[in-house]
C-alpha cells in the first residue's frame, strides 16, 4: 500500500497518520508512508485537485515499479 498524507489534513493530523501507519506495519501490513507538506487550506483536498498530479504521480510510479507493474513513464 501507499500511504500519502499532508501536514495539514484535517481528518488525519500530521501526528496521527504516522501512528496509524506504524500500527499497520507492526501488525504485519506492508506499506510506504509519505507525509507531504501543507496543501491549500485543508490537505485532505490534496487528491481531488488536478494540480497535485505532478507531486503524487512519481510516488505512485515508484510504488508500481516495486511491484513490476507498468507506470506512467
Buried (B, 14 or more C-beta within 10 A) or exposed (E): EBBBBBEBBEEBEBEEBBEEBEEBBEEEEEEBBBBBEEBEEEBBBBEEEEEBEEBBEEBBBEBBEEEEEEEEE
